Amino acid sequence: MRSVLFLWLLPLSFSSSAADIYFRGSECTEAANAKEVYLREEASFEKGEARKEVMSALKQRLLNKASQLTYEGNSTGYIVESLKFKLDEAKIKGGKITRSTRVTGFLQLSPVSQCSHGQKIKQDEANKLGFVYNYAKISLEKVELENAIRGQQLRSALLNKDSVYGLKLGTTYEQALNKIGRFSFDWQVNSKWRLTTIGRNTALYFHQGVLVGAQYNRQLLPMIWSNLIELAATKPTMEAGGVEVSLLHQAISDSYLAELEHKYDMLDYDTFRVSEDEVELRLSGVVIGDTLSLKEVVPTMACYDERRDVQSFIDEYGEQLPAFYDQLGNKGLITGCSQIINLWDDRNFKSLSLIEQANFNSAKLLLSKAISNALSDWSFYNVKYLNGISAHPELVIKDSKDGIYEVQIGGWFGHFSTDQELAYEGVFYLQ
């Protein structure tokens, strides 16, 4: 049996000190039974007023508000999921303020219980919150996320030795796809193995087109990939003692635990101290069926060269690269160089995103180590991940504000996002 993971979470109080806010690239453990937090602040611009000063002040107000959050549980703080801004487009022309206007900042946070190598944002480091600068409408309101496109149809929430969400072992890939509607993540790893996920926490393993195994884990994917891939609307359960036990909220009794350990070989647990002399055990992960052959899998992931025609790259490698659907149902392809090729209508090029490399140290996906070895940092016209915006002869910097460099290069236009002048992500479109 897999070794038990103990999270001894001592009671904390945020009433006497500010909550810790962690940089968005940190690798943290999500706090149990916690909800994401959405903060909003507004500020006014006057014509001729320095935009950088107003934006910096707005970010500081958001950070101050975040630091005052309290969580009625065992959280040690919050990790930044995203920080984005929406400007009043009616009062902007050519990307410049023409008269007084307003800007709204949206800060999305997730409560966390621990960060293995998290970087805390100090009170005077509001610029480290990070954001993607865009004049387009940004859908960050919670109600909009809750009403996001859902393309999956789950007829059952039950996991057992023979089936996953109503899909029995032995089901073909085509049959599973027809029943589910679509997978959240879909990767033909090699000629024999295919990996898919339902949401962010359940993986299905197909061998030669047949479902042979599955895996559930609360920490299935790296934090960054969890942010990318849609969250399936399911509350998984497992049968124990003749009843269905919730994997999200319900404690596992000793009798249920003995029954589960008898049925399954690989189980993961979270252990929470709920009082001075009381400990609560919850099941956080389980492996079903045959997945042992995956140890022999050596995945390869093609990298996109920005000088190449992108649609021809999609046509050649689209079936081999990991594909995923985000929270709004949009499809993207992940390359081996931390690039995401975003698509229109699941097949035509839309945009190219350069992202932080996924950290698999805490991810429990069986293929985590192999995938990590297949990934490398992005490079775009000699601008490399966590390097400065170099003076490349083709690079034309159109604008630079708040750490965002709007550029044109080759046949591309878009922006790099930087922290202390070091580029960590970017989004680019074809002219």
C-alpha positions, 0 to 999 in steps of 0.5 A: 500500500502506498505510504500515508500522507499526513498533513498535520495542520495546526490551528491558525488565526488570521485575525491577528496577522495578515494572510500569506499570499503566494506567487502564482508559480508556487506549488501548493496544496489546496486547502480542504473544503475551501472555496476560491476567492474573487476580489474586485477593486476600481480606480479612476483615470484622469487624462494626463494622469500617469497610468503606471502609478494608478495601476500600481496603486490599484494592485496595492489595494487588491493585495491589501484586501487579500492580506486581510482575508481569513479562512475558517479552517487550517489554511496557511494562506492564498495562492494567486490564480490570476490578476486581470484588469478591464478598462472602460473600452468606450473611453479608449482609442488606439490603446490610449486614454482619451479622457477620464475613465475607470479600470477594474481589477479582478484578483482570483485566489485559492486557499492553500494548506502548505506550499513546498517551495512557495514564494510569498508576496510581501506587502510592498511587492504588489507588482508580483501579483502578475496579470495578463493585459488585454483590452478585450472583455475578461470573464472573471465573475464567479457567476460566469465561471459557474455558467461555463460551457459544459460538454461532459455528460456524467451518468454516475459519480461512482468509482469501483474496481470495475467501472469509473463514472459508469464506464466499465473496464473493457470499454473502447475509447470511442464508446467512452468518448460517446458516453462522456461527450468529451474529455478534459485532457486527451493524449495519445502517448504512443502507439499503445497507450492513451491518457485522458482525464475527466476534469482535473482529478480523474484519469483514464488509461487506454491500452490499444484503444481499450479502457484498462485502468483509472486513477483518481487523486485530488492532486492529479495534475500540477497546479498550472495544468489544473488552472488550464483544464476544466473542472468536471461537475462531479462529486466522486464516490466509492462504495464501502460498507454497502454505502457510497462514501464521498471522496471530497467531504466524508471521513473514512471510518476504520471499517470502511478503510479496511474494506477499501484496503482489501479491494485496492492496492494503491490508496492515498490519504489525507490526515487532518487533526480536527481537535487535540486528540481527534484525527480525521482520515480522508481518501485522496487517491485511488488507482483502479485496474491495470496501469503498471505498464505505464512505467515503460512509457517514454513520451515525446512531445513535439515543439513548435518553431515560431518561424514555421507555418503554425497550421501545418504544424497543427495538421502534422502533430495535432493528433500526437500532442496533449489536447485539453479543454479549458473552463469555457470549452476552448481547445488547446494543444500543449507542446514539449516547450511549454507552449499552448496552441489555442484553436478555433473550432477544435482545429484551426489556429487561434493564438499561441501562449507561452506558459510557465513550465509545469512543476510535477513535484506534487502531482500524483498522475502516474505519468508525472515523471515521464511527462516532466522529462519530456517538457522544456522551457519556451523560447520565442525568437531568442527571448527565453523563459525567465530571461530579459526582452533581448534586443533581437533585430526582428523584435519591435517593442511597440509599448511597455507598461506595468511589466507588459511588453507589446511587441511585433516580430516576424509575422506575429504580434502580442505581448510578453509578461515580465516580473522584474524585467524577466519574461515568464509568459506571453500571448501571440497572434498572427498579423 
